[in-house]
Amino acid sequence: MARIKHIAMITLDPDRMARFYTEVMGLQILHRGDNGAVFLTDGYVNVALLPNRAEGKPNGINHFGFEVEDMGDVMTSFEAFG
C-alpha cells in the first residue's frame, strides 16, 4: 500500500501556520525556504507550508505525495487504470 508522505498547503502566512503546528501540534521544522516556505514533520509525514502571495487565490491543500515501494508497479497500475 502506498503511504501519504508529503502534504503541501498554501497559506498567506506560513510562519504563523508553522508556529501553530509546532507549538500546538508538536511538529518540528525541517527547513525554511528562501521564498518563505516552511517544511515541517511529525516524523512520518512531511508538511510544506507554501506562501500564497496572490490575492484571491485559494488557500488550502495544494498537493500531496505518496511514498511507494515499487514505482514500476505503480506505473503499471496507472496504465491499467487508464
N, C-alpha and C positions, 0 to 999 in steps of 0.2 A: 504494500500500500504506500502511495506517495504521502509525504507529510508536508504540511504547510511550514515553511522555514523562514519566510520573509513577507512582511506586510508593509506597504508604503502608503502613508497618509499625507494628504495635502492640508496645510493649515496656514493661516495668516500669521501665527505666532509660534514657530517651532520651539523657541526657548521656554515659553510658558507651558506649552504642552509637555515638553521634556521634564520640566520641574514637577508637573502633576504625576507623570509616570514614574519618576524616580522617588519623589517624596511620599506619594500616596500608595503607589502600587509596588514599589521596591525594585523597579528595573534599574539596570546600570547603563551608563553611557559608554558606548564603544568608540565613538568618533564624532567629531564635528566637522562638517564640510565647509569649504571656503564660501559656498553660496548660502550658508545659513542653515543647511540641513543638519539634523541631529539623528544619530543612529544609536539605538538602544537595544538591549537584550534582556530576556528573562533567563537566559542560559540555554533555552531551547529554540525560541522563535526570536528573530531579529525584527525590529520595527524601525522604519525610516520615516522621520518627520520632515517632509519636504515643504519649503516655503512657497506660498502662493502669493505672488506679487501683483496679480491681475485682478482688479476689481470686477465683481460679478461672476467670477469663475467659482464653481462649486468646490467646497472643502469636503474632505472625507477620504475614503479609501481610493487610492489611485490604481494600485495593482497589488497582487500577491504572488509569491513564487513558491514552487514546490521543490522539495528535495526528493529525488528518485534514485533507486538503486541501479537501474539499467536504462539509460537513455534510448538505446536501440529498441528495447521492448516497448517503451512509451511511444516512440515514433511509429512503430508497427501498429499499435493500438489507435493512434491518431489517424493513420491512413485507413485502417479498417472502419473507423467511425465515420470517415468521410469529411 
